[in-house]
Amino acid sequence: MKKVLPILILLAFIAFCYQFIVTFFVTEHKVKYSLIANDQNHYTVSESYHKSNNHHYYSFLVKTQNKKKTYTFSIEQDFDKQERVITDIKYYQKNDLECIFPIYKRNHSYDVSCLLDGKQVSSSYLMFQKNEDFSFIARKFAEDGYDEMYYNIDAPNTKEENVFVAYDYIPEDFVFAIWNYKGIYILSSEGMENKMYLNKDYYENTLSIGAGRYYVTVNTDNEEDNLNYYQLIVYNLVDGGKTIVDVNISQDSYFNGVSDNLVYITDPKEKKQYTLDLNKKELKELKSCYEISNSKVKKADKSFFSSPKVDSLQVTNKKITKLYNTKDIRKNRDDYYFKTKDGSIYRVIQEDYENPVLICQFDNIKEWQVHDDGVSFIVDDTLYLYTDVYGLKPILKNSEFKYNSKNIYYFVRGE
């Protein structure tokens, strides 16, 4: 017994050291494993984990035993950085619709991955298409004790000012800024505030930009009386702080984009470019001019001042362009999102380009944004948000969106 005790203490110490190293130093892993589900179906799982800013992300590529069917999906969940977190997979089928429901360690379960006619589709797509087979399968989920909130798109709307808000569908750490001509509505799960900056309406919101947790806009109140603008208003969407930055730029000035917490501003009339440092709230004139592409800077050529150079936030991916004939591509972390001409938005997980997930399809998608673990866009009078936790939800109805949607909203995820 005396010999066993030191060995047990040593093993406990080694286990403690291992857990300490994993907790504080490991930020990612990739593993591949086989899984025999309780219904005796066999699967191969490719699991990828990444930690960023205190958020824990897992993505999965699941293949059936004969490798003829592929399911990809991702979740945000803290499993203490554990590996092989899927413990079981439930399989459901109704006609041409096949769905798997992963069960994770700690019994976490809410997400489902589906194939419709052999192609990957999100549960959101199936709900908005009112797919009867999915309605049947979703009832099976409920019978098995799973939360139906994820498969619901009918939360009550609350009237605020001149808009209608579905607060139940706004994640707790997301904040939206909605331009209302004299300022912005600040929208979160807690409620809505009207932040008025201007005395006069500014209808075309060409002089505002979202930058990380900040919303930056130009004070245009004296536009008719002066040749130049003299103030930038910097509002912190997360903590509510507001700063006024004095400037002296012509009314031809515009925002190029944002990179490394710097907002780039070009004054073509004076042939000058500036950066607004969002940490220091300071404006600085640049000696050389730069273009912004997908939040990255590159030195501009001599034609820089001849036409506006505004960041489209698109990325280049030759595989997606070749396979799906589109260049409207965005990226969030390691995942690619792309929109096709018929208004379909797809997601590529773990670089599985042959099997993208169809998130949704609308005929007239406007102003779509992909960042901060969210996908958002406007259709008709409605602003939608897609996240891994909530799926695709309509969060705001605003009749103004029908007539004016250009640069009218921005969202950020707080830490």
DOMI-760301 format. One record per residue (C-alpha): residue in three letters; x, z, y. Coordinates in steps of 0.2 Angstrom, whole numbers. Layout:
@res->ala	px->X	pz->Z	py->Y
...
//
This chain:
@res->met	px->0	pz->0	py->0
@res->lys	px->14	pz->4	py->12
@res->lys	px->21	pz->-14	py->9
@res->val	px->4	pz->-22	py->12
@res->leu	px->1	pz->-14	py->29
@res->pro	px->16	pz->-22	py->38
@res->ile	px->11	pz->-39	py->31
@res->leu	px->-7	pz->-37	py->37
@res->ile	px->0	pz->-32	py->54
@res->leu	px->12	pz->-46	py->55
@res->leu	px->-2	pz->-58	py->50
@res->ala	px->-14	pz->-51	py->63
@res->phe	px->0	pz->-53	py->76
@res->ile	px->3	pz->-71	py->71
@res->ala	px->-16	pz->-75	py->72
@res->phe	px->-16	pz->-67	py->89
@res->cys	px->-1	pz->-77	py->95
@res->tyr	px->-9	pz->-93	py->89
@res->gln	px->-26	pz->-89	py->97
@res->phe	px->-16	pz->-85	py->113
@res->ile	px->-7	pz->-102	py->113
@res->val	px->-23	pz->-111	py->109
@res->thr	px->-33	pz->-103	py->123
@res->phe	px->-20	pz->-105	py->137
@res->phe	px->-10	pz->-120	py->133
@res->val	px->-20	pz->-132	py->121
@res->thr	px->-30	pz->-144	py->132
@res->glu	px->-34	pz->-158	py->119
@res->his	px->-34	pz->-163	py->101
@res->lys	px->-39	pz->-177	py->90
@res->val	px->-44	pz->-175	py->72
@res->lys	px->-52	pz->-185	py->58
@res->tyr	px->-62	pz->-177	py->44
@res->ser	px->-75	pz->-181	py->30
@res->leu	px->-91	pz->-172	py->30
@res->ile	px->-104	pz->-171	py->16
@res->ala	px->-121	pz->-166	py->24
@res->asn	px->-133	pz->-155	py->16
@res->asp	px->-144	pz->-170	py->11
@res->gln	px->-128	pz->-177	py->2
@res->asn	px->-125	pz->-191	py->14
@res->his	px->-106	pz->-194	py->17
@res->tyr	px->-99	pz->-197	py->34
@res->thr	px->-81	pz->-199	py->42
@res->val	px->-80	pz->-190	py->59
@res->ser	px->-67	pz->-194	py->72
@res->glu	px->-67	pz->-180	py->84
@res->ser	px->-59	pz->-179	py->101
@res->tyr	px->-57	pz->-164	py->112
@res->his	px->-52	pz->-162	py->131
@res->lys	px->-52	pz->-148	py->143
@res->ser	px->-53	pz->-151	py->162
@res->asn	px->-57	pz->-140	py->176
@res->asn	px->-64	pz->-126	py->164
@res->his	px->-76	pz->-139	py->156
@res->his	px->-74	pz->-142	py->137
@res->tyr	px->-78	pz->-160	py->132
@res->tyr	px->-80	pz->-166	py->114
@res->ser	px->-83	pz->-184	py->109
@res->phe	px->-87	pz->-191	py->91
@res->leu	px->-87	pz->-207	py->82
@res->val	px->-96	pz->-205	py->66
@res->lys	px->-96	pz->-218	py->52
@res->thr	px->-107	pz->-218	py->36
@res->gln	px->-99	pz->-219	py->19
@res->asn	px->-99	pz->-238	py->18
@res->lys	px->-93	pz->-239	py->36
@res->lys	px->-108	pz->-251	py->40
@res->lys	px->-116	pz->-239	py->53
@res->thr	px->-107	pz->-231	py->68
@res->tyr	px->-114	pz->-217	py->79
@res->thr	px->-104	pz->-212	py->95
@res->phe	px->-109	pz->-197	py->106
@res->ser	px->-102	pz->-183	py->116
@res->ile	px->-106	pz->-166	py->121
@res->glu	px->-100	pz->-153	py->134
@res->gln	px->-98	pz->-136	py->125
@res->asp	px->-86	pz->-122	py->123
@res->phe	px->-81	pz->-120	py->105
@res->asp	px->-65	pz->-110	py->109
@res->lys	px->-56	pz->-127	py->107
@res->gln	px->-60	pz->-127	py->89
@res->glu	px->-58	pz->-142	py->78
@res->arg	px->-70	pz->-149	py->65
@res->val	px->-85	pz->-142	py->75
@res->ile	px->-98	pz->-153	py->66
@res->thr	px->-104	pz->-143	py->51
@res->asp	px->-119	pz->-153	py->46
@res->ile	px->-129	pz->-169	py->50
@res->lys	px->-147	pz->-172	py->48
@res->tyr	px->-153	pz->-190	py->46
@res->tyr	px->-170	pz->-196	py->51
@res->gln	px->-177	pz->-214	py->49
@res->lys	px->-194	pz->-222	py->54
@res->asn	px->-195	pz->-241	py->52
@res->asp	px->-180	pz->-249	py->61
@res->leu	px->-175	pz->-233	py->70
@res->glu	px->-162	pz->-222	py->62
@res->cys	px->-156	pz->-206	py->70
@res->ile	px->-143	pz->-193	py->66
@res->phe	px->-144	pz->-175	py->73
@res->pro	px->-127	pz->-166	py->72
@res->ile	px->-127	pz->-147	py->69
@res->tyr	px->-112	pz->-138	py->76
@res->lys	px->-103	pz->-122	py->74
@res->arg	px->-113	pz->-108	py->82
@res->asn	px->-129	pz->-118	py->78
@res->his	px->-127	pz->-128	py->94
@res->ser	px->-139	pz->-143	py->93
@res->tyr	px->-149	pz->-153	py->105
@res->asp	px->-141	pz->-171	py->105
@res->val	px->-146	pz->-185	py->94
@res->ser	px->-138	pz->-202	py->91
@res->cys	px->-149	pz->-217	py->86
@res->leu	px->-148	pz->-235	py->80
@res->leu	px->-162	pz->-247	py->84
@res->asp	px->-161	pz->-262	py->74
@res->gly	px->-143	pz->-258	py->70
@res->lys	px->-138	pz->-256	py->89
@res->gln	px->-134	pz->-239	py->97
@res->val	px->-147	pz->-233	py->109
@res->ser	px->-149	pz->-216	py->118
@res->ser	px->-164	pz->-205	py->116
@res->ser	px->-167	pz->-208	py->135
@res->tyr	px->-169	pz->-227	py->132
@res->leu	px->-181	pz->-224	py->118
@res->met	px->-191	pz->-212	py->128
@res->phe	px->-193	pz->-223	py->143
@res->gln	px->-197	pz->-237	py->132
@res->lys	px->-210	pz->-226	py->124
@res->asn	px->-204	pz->-230	py->107
@res->glu	px->-217	pz->-223	py->94
@res->asp	px->-205	pz->-222	py->80
@res->phe	px->-194	pz->-210	py->91
@res->ser	px->-209	pz->-200	py->96
@res->phe	px->-212	pz->-198	py->77
@res->ile	px->-194	pz->-192	py->74
@res->ala	px->-194	pz->-181	py->89
@res->arg	px->-209	pz->-172	py->82
@res->lys	px->-198	pz->-169	py->66
@res->phe	px->-185	pz->-161	py->77
@res->ala	px->-198	pz->-149	py->84
@res->glu	px->-203	pz->-145	py->67
@res->asp	px->-185	pz->-141	py->63
@res->gly	px->-185	pz->-129	py->77
@res->tyr	px->-175	pz->-139	py->90
@res->asp	px->-179	pz->-138	py->109
@res->glu	px->-190	pz->-152	py->115
@res->met	px->-184	pz->-151	py->133
@res->tyr	px->-171	pz->-163	py->130
@res->tyr	px->-184	pz->-176	py->124
@res->asn	px->-196	pz->-173	py->139
@res->ile	px->-197	pz->-184	py->155
@res->asp	px->-213	pz->-176	py->162
@res->ala	px->-207	pz->-161	py->172
@res->pro	px->-218	pz->-156	py->187
@res->asn	px->-213	pz->-162	py->204
@res->thr	px->-213	pz->-151	py->219
@res->lys	px->-216	pz->-158	py->236
@res->glu	px->-202	pz->-154	py->249
@res->glu	px->-202	pz->-162	py->266
@res->asn	px->-207	pz->-180	py->262
@res->val	px->-200	pz->-181	py->245
@res->phe	px->-205	pz->-175	py->227
@res->val	px->-192	pz->-165	py->217
@res->ala	px->-191	pz->-161	py->198
@res->tyr	px->-180	pz->-146	py->199
@res->asp	px->-181	pz->-143	py->181
@res->tyr	px->-170	pz->-158	py->178
@res->ile	px->-156	pz->-155	py->190
@res->pro	px->-141	pz->-146	py->181
@res->glu	px->-137	pz->-130	py->189
@res->asp	px->-120	pz->-135	py->195
@res->phe	px->-125	pz->-152	py->203
@res->val	px->-128	pz->-155	py->221
@res->phe	px->-136	pz->-170	py->229
@res->ala	px->-135	pz->-176	py->247
@res->ile	px->-149	pz->-188	py->252
@res->trp	px->-148	pz->-197	py->269
@res->asn	px->-163	pz->-194	py->280
@res->tyr	px->-158	pz->-203	py->296
@res->lys	px->-153	pz->-188	py->306
@res->gly	px->-143	pz->-179	py->293
@res->ile	px->-145	pz->-175	py->274
@res->tyr	px->-156	pz->-166	py->262
@res->ile	px->-145	pz->-154	py->251
@res->leu	px->-153	pz->-154	py->234
@res->ser	px->-149	pz->-143	py->220
@res->ser	px->-159	pz->-134	py->206
@res->glu	px->-161	pz->-119	py->218
@res->gly	px->-170	pz->-129	py->231
@res->met	px->-168	pz->-141	py->245
@res->glu	px->-161	pz->-139	py->263
@res->asn	px->-163	pz->-151	py->278
@res->lys	px->-146	pz->-152	py->287
@res->met	px->-149	pz->-160	py->304
@res->tyr	px->-133	pz->-167	py->312
@res->leu	px->-140	pz->-180	py->324
@res->asn	px->-153	pz->-180	py->338
@res->lys	px->-157	pz->-199	py->335
@res->asp	px->-161	pz->-208	py->319
@res->tyr	px->-147	pz->-218	py->311
@res->tyr	px->-156	pz->-229	py->299
@res->glu	px->-142	pz->-240	py->291
@res->asn	px->-131	pz->-227	py->284
@res->thr	px->-115	pz->-237	py->285
@res->leu	px->-105	pz->-222	py->293
@res->ser	px->-106	pz->-209	py->279
@res->ile	px->-96	pz->-207	py->263
@res->gly	px->-95	pz->-194	py->249
@res->ala	px->-78	pz->-188	py->245
@res->gly	px->-76	pz->-175	py->231
@res->arg	px->-86	pz->-160	py->237
@res->tyr	px->-87	pz->-166	py->254
@res->tyr	px->-100	pz->-177	py->264
@res->val	px->-92	pz->-185	py->279
@res->thr	px->-102	pz->-194	py->293
@res->val	px->-99	pz->-200	py->310
@res->asn	px->-108	pz->-193	py->325
@res->thr	px->-118	pz->-208	py->332
@res->asp	px->-129	pz->-199	py->345
@res->asn	px->-120	pz->-207	py->360
@res->glu	px->-117	pz->-224	py->352
@res->glu	px->-127	pz->-233	py->366
@res->asp	px->-118	pz->-224	py->380
@res->asn	px->-100	pz->-225	py->374
@res->leu	px->-88	pz->-238	py->366
@res->asn	px->-80	pz->-226	py->354
@res->tyr	px->-85	pz->-213	py->342
@res->tyr	px->-78	pz->-195	py->345
@res->gln	px->-83	pz->-184	py->331
@res->leu	px->-83	pz->-184	py->312
@res->ile	px->-94	pz->-171	py->303
@res->val	px->-87	pz->-164	py->287
@res->tyr	px->-100	pz->-155	py->276
@res->asn	px->-95	pz->-145	py->261
@res->leu	px->-109	pz->-148	py->248
@res->val	px->-103	pz->-134	py->237
@res->asp	px->-101	pz->-119	py->249
@res->gly	px->-111	pz->-126	py->264
@res->gly	px->-97	pz->-125	py->276
@res->lys	px->-97	pz->-138	py->291
@res->thr	px->-82	pz->-144	py->301
@res->ile	px->-81	pz->-155	py->316
@res->val	px->-66	pz->-166	py->318
@res->asp	px->-62	pz->-174	py->335
@res->val	px->-58	pz->-193	py->334
@res->asn	px->-57	pz->-208	py->345
@res->ile	px->-61	pz->-223	py->336
@res->ser	px->-71	pz->-239	py->340
@res->gln	px->-88	pz->-243	py->335
@res->asp	px->-81	pz->-256	py->323
@res->ser	px->-73	pz->-243	py->312
@res->tyr	px->-78	pz->-240	py->294
@res->phe	px->-73	pz->-230	py->279
@res->asn	px->-62	pz->-239	py->266
@res->gly	px->-64	pz->-226	py->252
@res->val	px->-56	pz->-210	py->246
@res->ser	px->-40	pz->-206	py->236
@res->asp	px->-31	pz->-190	py->233
@res->asn	px->-43	pz->-180	py->244
@res->leu	px->-40	pz->-192	py->259
@res->val	px->-53	pz->-202	py->267
@res->tyr	px->-46	pz->-219	py->273
@res->ile	px->-54	pz->-225	py->290
@res->thr	px->-50	pz->-242	py->297
@res->asp	px->-53	pz->-247	py->316
@res->pro	px->-51	pz->-266	py->316
@res->lys	px->-54	pz->-268	py->334
@res->glu	px->-38	pz->-257	py->338
@res->lys	px->-30	pz->-263	py->322
@res->lys	px->-27	pz->-245	py->316
@res->gln	px->-30	pz->-236	py->300
@res->tyr	px->-31	pz->-217	py->298
@res->thr	px->-33	pz->-204	py->285
@res->leu	px->-44	pz->-189	py->286
@res->asp	px->-36	pz->-175	py->276
@res->leu	px->-51	pz->-165	py->268
@res->asn	px->-41	pz->-150	py->265
@res->lys	px->-34	pz->-148	py->282
@res->lys	px->-48	pz->-157	py->291
@res->glu	px->-35	pz->-167	py->301
@res->leu	px->-35	pz->-185	py->306
@res->lys	px->-18	pz->-195	py->305
@res->glu	px->-14	pz->-212	py->310
@res->leu	px->-5	pz->-222	py->297
@res->lys	px->11	pz->-233	py->300
@res->ser	px->6	pz->-245	py->286
@res->cys	px->-11	pz->-250	py->280
@res->tyr	px->-18	pz->-248	py->263
@res->glu	px->-33	pz->-255	py->253
@res->ile	px->-42	pz->-244	py->241
@res->ser	px->-48	pz->-249	py->223
@res->asn	px->-56	pz->-237	py->212
@res->ser	px->-49	pz->-223	py->222
@res->lys	px->-32	pz->-229	py->220
@res->val	px->-21	pz->-235	py->235
@res->lys	px->-11	pz->-251	py->237
@res->lys	px->-2	pz->-258	py->252
@res->ala	px->-12	pz->-271	py->261
@res->asp	px->-7	pz->-288	py->266
@res->lys	px->-7	pz->-296	py->284
@res->ser	px->-25	pz->-301	py->282
@res->phe	px->-31	pz->-283	py->281
@res->phe	px->-40	pz->-282	py->298
@res->ser	px->-49	pz->-299	py->296
@res->ser	px->-63	pz->-292	py->285
@res->pro	px->-70	pz->-275	py->279
@res->lys	px->-60	pz->-268	py->264
@res->val	px->-72	pz->-256	py->256
@res->asp	px->-69	pz->-248	py->238
@res->ser	px->-82	pz->-254	py->226
@res->leu	px->-77	pz->-240	py->213
@res->gln	px->-77	pz->-253	py->199
@res->val	px->-63	pz->-254	py->186
@res->thr	px->-56	pz->-268	py->177
@res->asn	px->-58	pz->-269	py->158
@res->lys	px->-55	pz->-286	py->150
@res->lys	px->-63	pz->-282	py->133
@res->ile	px->-79	pz->-277	py->141
@res->thr	px->-80	pz->-292	py->152
@res->lys	px->-76	pz->-304	py->138
@res->leu	px->-89	pz->-296	py->126
@res->tyr	px->-103	pz->-293	py->138
@res->asn	px->-100	pz->-305	py->153
@res->thr	px->-100	pz->-292	py->166
@res->lys	px->-87	pz->-285	py->179
@res->asp	px->-98	pz->-271	py->185
@res->ile	px->-89	pz->-257	py->176
@res->arg	px->-86	pz->-239	py->180
@res->lys	px->-76	pz->-225	py->172
@res->asn	px->-78	pz->-206	py->170
@res->arg	px->-64	pz->-197	py->161
@res->asp	px->-61	pz->-208	py->146
@res->asp	px->-78	pz->-216	py->144
@res->tyr	px->-82	pz->-233	py->152
@res->tyr	px->-99	pz->-238	py->158
@res->phe	px->-105	pz->-255	py->162
@res->lys	px->-121	pz->-264	py->169
@res->thr	px->-127	pz->-281	py->163
@res->lys	px->-137	pz->-294	py->172
@res->asp	px->-153	pz->-288	py->164
@res->gly	px->-152	pz->-271	py->171
@res->ser	px->-145	pz->-262	py->155
@res->ile	px->-132	pz->-248	py->157
@res->tyr	px->-121	pz->-245	py->142
@res->arg	px->-108	pz->-232	py->138
@res->val	px->-92	pz->-234	py->128
@res->ile	px->-86	pz->-219	py->119
@res->gln	px->-68	pz->-217	py->111
@res->glu	px->-65	pz->-236	py->116
@res->asp	px->-77	pz->-242	py->103
@res->tyr	px->-81	pz->-258	py->112
@res->glu	px->-91	pz->-266	py->98
@res->asn	px->-103	pz->-252	py->98
@res->pro	px->-108	pz->-246	py->116
@res->val	px->-123	pz->-235	py->118
@res->leu	px->-137	pz->-242	py->128
@res->ile	px->-142	pz->-228	py->140
@res->cys	px->-156	pz->-236	py->149
@res->gln	px->-164	pz->-253	py->155
@res->phe	px->-173	pz->-256	py->172
@res->asp	px->-176	pz->-272	py->180
@res->asn	px->-170	pz->-267	py->198
@res->ile	px->-156	pz->-254	py->197
@res->lys	px->-149	pz->-250	py->214
@res->glu	px->-134	pz->-239	py->221
@res->trp	px->-127	pz->-234	py->204
@res->gln	px->-114	pz->-221	py->204
@res->val	px->-103	pz->-214	py->189
@res->his	px->-92	pz->-198	py->192
@res->asp	px->-92	pz->-180	py->190
@res->asp	px->-99	pz->-181	py->172
@res->gly	px->-115	pz->-190	py->179
@res->val	px->-123	pz->-207	py->180
@res->ser	px->-135	pz->-209	py->194
@res->phe	px->-145	pz->-224	py->201
@res->ile	px->-161	pz->-228	py->211
@res->val	px->-175	pz->-238	py->204
@res->asp	px->-190	pz->-242	py->216
@res->asp	px->-194	pz->-225	py->224
@res->thr	px->-185	pz->-214	py->211
@res->leu	px->-168	pz->-207	py->209
@res->tyr	px->-162	pz->-204	py->191
@res->leu	px->-148	pz->-194	py->184
@res->tyr	px->-140	pz->-195	py->167
@res->thr	px->-129	pz->-181	py->159
@res->asp	px->-124	pz->-177	py->142
@res->val	px->-134	pz->-160	py->143
@res->tyr	px->-150	pz->-167	py->150
@res->gly	px->-151	pz->-185	py->146
@res->leu	px->-159	pz->-197	py->159
@res->lys	px->-171	pz->-188	py->170
@res->pro	px->-180	pz->-193	py->186
@res->ile	px->-175	pz->-180	py->198
@res->leu	px->-182	pz->-186	py->215
@res->lys	px->-195	pz->-198	py->222
@res->asn	px->-193	pz->-204	py->240
@res->ser	px->-204	pz->-218	py->247
@res->glu	px->-190	pz->-223	py->258
@res->phe	px->-179	pz->-229	py->243
@res->lys	px->-191	pz->-244	py->242
@res->tyr	px->-185	pz->-250	py->259
@res->asn	px->-168	pz->-242	py->262
@res->ser	px->-157	pz->-237	py->247
@res->lys	px->-139	pz->-243	py->253
@res->asn	px->-127	pz->-228	py->253
@res->ile	px->-142	pz->-216	py->254
@res->tyr	px->-137	pz->-203	py->242
@res->tyr	px->-122	pz->-195	py->234
@res->phe	px->-119	pz->-181	py->221
@res->val	px->-106	pz->-169	py->216
@res->arg	px->-103	pz->-157	py->202
@res->gly	px->-97	pz->-140	py->208
@res->glu	px->-85	pz->-130	py->198
//
